């Protein structure tokens, strides 16, 4: 059963279990061609809200770098 989804090719890490709300960090590496043909590195933070019935996760912030 699918609860939420993010359309990214990235390494992910969850916030600690006792943290509320729950966050997901998704990071990509610079100089690696991804599905959007970008070669920049990025770090994006998403909030997991299981009360929201949609499959989307709310973006809380992002950082992009060429390194």
C-alpha positions as CSV (number, residue, x, y, z in Angstrom):
1,X,0.0,0.0,0.0
2,X,1.4,3.4,-1.0
3,X,1.1,6.2,1.5
4,X,3.3,9.0,0.0
5,X,5.7,9.4,-2.9
6,X,8.4,11.8,-4.1
7,X,9.6,11.6,-7.7
8,X,13.3,11.9,-7.1
9,X,16.5,9.9,-7.8
10,X,18.3,10.6,-4.5
11,X,19.7,9.2,-1.3
12,X,17.3,9.6,1.6
13,X,17.4,9.8,5.4
14,X,14.6,10.0,7.9
15,X,14.5,12.2,11.0
16,X,14.8,10.4,14.4
17,X,11.8,8.3,15.4
18,X,11.0,10.5,18.4
19,X,11.0,13.7,16.1
20,X,7.5,15.1,15.4
21,X,6.6,16.0,12.7
22,X,8.6,13.4,10.7
23,X,10.9,14.7,8.0
24,X,12.7,13.1,5.0
25,X,15.9,14.5,3.6
26,X,16.6,13.7,-0.1
27,X,20.1,14.5,-1.4
28,X,21.7,14.2,-4.8
29,X,25.4,14.3,-5.8
30,X,27.0,16.9,-8.0
31,X,28.2,15.9,-11.5
32,X,25.9,12.9,-11.6
33,X,23.3,13.2,-14.4
34,X,19.8,12.7,-13.0
35,X,16.3,12.2,-14.6
36,X,16.0,16.0,-15.0
37,X,19.5,16.2,-16.7
38,X,20.8,18.4,-13.9
39,X,24.4,18.0,-12.7
40,X,23.9,20.1,-9.6
41,X,23.9,18.7,-6.1
42,X,20.7,19.3,-4.0
43,X,19.3,18.7,-0.6
44,X,15.6,18.8,-0.1
45,X,13.6,18.4,3.1
46,X,10.1,17.0,3.1
47,X,7.5,16.7,5.9
48,X,5.5,13.4,6.2
49,X,1.9,14.3,7.0
50,X,-0.2,11.1,7.2
51,X,-3.3,13.1,7.9
52,X,-3.1,14.6,4.3
53,X,-4.9,12.1,2.0
54,X,-2.8,13.0,-1.1
55,X,0.3,11.1,-2.1
56,X,2.4,14.3,-2.2
57,X,4.8,15.2,0.6
58,X,5.1,18.9,1.6
59,X,8.5,20.5,0.7
60,X,9.9,22.3,3.7
61,X,13.1,23.6,2.0
62,X,15.8,23.0,-0.5
63,X,19.4,23.8,-1.1
64,X,21.2,23.5,-4.4
65,X,25.0,23.7,-5.2
66,X,27.3,23.1,-8.1
67,X,29.8,21.3,-5.9
